[in-house]
Amino acid sequence: MKAKASAVAQKLLNLYRQEHVIVGGWAAVNRVFIAEATQEVISELHDLPTGKMLVAHIANLRNGTTPMDSIARELLPYGGLMAETSLSVSLSDQELTQLTDAINEFSPDRNGLKKFVQTPIILHFGEEWVVAARNALAGKSELLEKFDKIVRNKTAYDLWDSAKEIINNPINDRVRAQLQVDMPEYETYLPMFGDAGYELLNKLRNFTSSLPAKD
């Protein structure tokens, strides 16, 4: 039970730290916090870096202090720096047209993804392109929906490449332990690749099942 609680705690902490690039933002991750933060998971979170902040956030959600689509300012991960970055984006009409065209012309395959991330406007955003582009598209629900599909596509290919690297290289206990933490993401995205994705997912599951249980 402790090993499972530890894995869930790490997964929740990853969601907390990465909310700024997750489709649906706080409204999405907060539902996961409420559903999966058992007492055993809360106990594990207390021992993880920034885990106490997440514990406080979950408590606020459960007692109604914080709405389900929000978080208290003082509990923002990274001191709110990611949120501040997302607020600073301003595009000219020409840049917005470039972004809109890139989204509308996207094809959901590896070549289409490569072309999209090499678009000048996306390169201009830098490493925080997901946050920046989503902010720039605020209020444009149809474009946001298309953009979020592109983000899911990129996440799927990133996880595919990561899974293939794990399978094709010698694996150690540290890699197995990290794989156990990340498994929910693989289970979400690898099925997007059909039978090949399920086959790869089963291989990953075999690796995690060989991980020694913690006391």
C-alpha positions in Angstrom: 0.0 0.0 0.0 2.8 2.4 0.8 4.5 1.9 -2.5 1.2 2.7 -4.3 0.5 5.7 -2.2 4.0 7.0 -2.9 3.5 6.6 -6.6 0.2 8.5 -6.5 1.7 11.2 -4.3 4.5 11.8 -6.9 2.0 11.8 -9.7 -0.1 14.5 -8.0 2.9 16.5 -7.3 3.9 16.3 -10.9 0.4 17.6 -11.9 0.8 20.4 -9.4 4.1 21.5 -10.8 3.1 21.1 -14.4 -0.4 22.6 -14.3 0.7 25.5 -16.6 1.0 23.1 -19.5 -1.9 20.8 -18.8 -5.1 21.0 -20.8 -7.9 22.4 -18.6 -5.5 23.9 -16.1 -6.5 24.0 -12.4 -10.1 22.9 -13.2 -8.7 19.6 -14.5 -5.9 18.9 -12.0 -8.0 19.8 -9.0 -10.5 17.1 -9.8 -7.6 14.6 -9.8 -6.4 15.9 -6.4 -9.8 15.5 -4.8 -10.3 12.0 -6.3 -6.9 10.5 -5.5 -5.5 12.2 -2.4 -6.3 9.6 0.2 -5.0 9.9 3.7 -2.0 7.6 2.8 -1.2 9.8 -0.2 -1.4 13.0 1.9 1.0 11.4 4.4 3.4 10.7 1.5 3.1 14.2 0.2 4.3 15.7 3.5 7.7 14.1 2.9 8.1 15.4 -0.7 9.6 18.8 -1.7 6.7 21.4 -2.0 4.4 18.6 -1.0 3.1 20.5 2.0 2.0 23.3 -0.3 0.0 20.8 -2.3 -1.5 19.3 0.9 -2.6 22.8 1.9 -4.1 23.4 -1.5 -6.1 20.1 -1.4 -7.4 21.0 2.1 -8.6 24.4 0.7 -10.4 22.6 -2.1 -12.1 20.2 0.2 -13.3 22.8 2.7 -14.5 25.2 0.0 -12.0 27.9 0.6 -10.6 27.6 -2.9 -13.0 27.2 -6.0 -12.4 24.0 -8.0 -11.0 26.0 -10.9 -8.5 28.0 -8.9 -5.7 28.0 -6.3 -4.7 30.4 -3.6 -2.0 32.8 -4.8 0.4 31.9 -2.0 0.2 28.2 -2.9 1.1 28.6 -6.6 4.0 26.4 -7.6 7.3 28.1 -8.3 6.1 31.1 -6.5 3.6 31.9 -9.3 6.4 32.5 -11.8 4.7 30.4 -14.4 1.5 32.3 -14.0 3.4 35.6 -14.3 5.0 34.4 -17.5 1.7 33.5 -19.1 0.3 37.0 -18.4 3.0 38.8 -20.3 2.2 37.6 -23.8 1.0 40.2 -26.3 0.8 39.6 -30.1 0.4 41.9 -33.0 -2.4 41.3 -35.5 0.2 39.8 -37.9 1.6 37.4 -35.2 -1.9 36.3 -34.2 -2.7 35.6 -37.8 0.5 33.5 -38.0 -0.5 31.5 -34.9 -4.0 31.0 -36.2 -2.8 29.8 -39.6 -0.3 27.4 -38.0 -3.1 25.9 -35.8 -5.6 25.6 -38.7 -2.9 24.0 -40.9 -1.7 21.4 -38.4 -1.8 17.8 -39.4 -1.8 15.2 -36.5 1.3 13.3 -37.3 5.0 13.6 -36.5 5.8 15.7 -39.6 2.9 18.0 -38.9 4.1 18.4 -35.3 7.6 19.1 -36.4 6.4 21.7 -38.8 4.2 23.3 -36.2 6.9 23.7 -33.5 9.3 25.1 -36.1 6.8 27.9 -37.0 8.4 31.3 -36.4 5.7 32.4 -34.0 6.1 29.2 -31.9 9.9 29.6 -31.9 9.4 33.2 -30.8 7.6 31.9 -27.7 10.5 29.7 -26.7 10.3 26.8 -24.2 7.1 28.2 -22.7 5.2 28.1 -26.0 2.3 26.1 -24.7 1.6 28.7 -21.9 2.3 31.7 -24.2 0.1 30.5 -27.1 -2.8 29.5 -24.8 -2.7 33.0 -23.2 -2.6 34.6 -26.6 -5.7 32.7 -27.6 -7.7 33.6 -24.6 -11.3 34.0 -25.5 -11.0 32.2 -28.8 -12.6 28.9 -27.7 -12.5 27.2 -31.1 -8.8 27.9 -31.7 -8.0 26.9 -28.1 -9.7 23.6 -28.6 -7.6 23.0 -31.7 -4.5 24.1 -30.0 -5.1 21.8 -27.0 -5.3 18.9 -29.5 -1.9 19.9 -30.8 -0.5 19.9 -27.2 -1.9 16.4 -26.6 -0.4 15.3 -29.9 3.0 16.5 -28.8 2.7 15.0 -25.4 1.8 11.6 -27.0 4.9 11.7 -29.3 7.2 12.7 -26.4 5.9 9.8 -24.3 6.2 7.4 -27.3 9.8 8.4 -27.8 10.5 8.2 -24.0 8.9 4.7 -23.9 10.9 3.5 -26.8 14.1 4.7 -25.2 13.3 2.8 -22.0 12.5 -0.4 -23.9 15.6 -0.2 -26.1 18.1 0.5 -23.4 19.3 -1.3 -20.2 16.9 -0.5 -17.4 17.9 0.0 -13.7 15.9 0.4 -10.5 15.9 4.2 -10.7 14.4 4.1 -14.2 11.9 1.5 -13.1 10.9 3.7 -10.1 10.4 6.8 -12.3 8.5 4.7 -14.8 6.1 3.7 -12.1 5.5 7.3 -11.2 4.9 8.3 -14.8 2.8 5.3 -15.8 -0.5 7.1 -15.6 0.7 9.5 -18.4 1.8 6.5 -20.6 -1.6 4.8 -20.0 -3.4 8.0 -21.1 -1.4 8.8 -24.2 0.1 5.6 -25.7 -3.3 4.1 -26.6 -3.5 7.0 -29.1 -1.1 5.0 -31.3 -3.5 2.0 -31.6 -2.2 -1.6 -31.3 1.4 -0.4 -31.4 0.7 1.9 -28.5 -0.9 -0.9 -26.5 2.0 -3.2 -27.2 4.5 -0.7 -26.0 2.4 0.1 -22.9 2.3 -3.6 -22.0 6.1 -3.8 -22.2 6.3 -0.8 -19.8 3.9 -2.5 -17.4 6.2 -5.5 -17.4 9.0 -3.3 -16.3 7.1 -1.7 -13.5 5.8 -5.1 -12.3 9.4 -6.1 -11.8 10.0 -3.2 -9.5 10.6 -4.4 -5.9 7.9 -3.3 -3.5 8.8 -0.8 -0.8 8.3 -1.6 2.8 
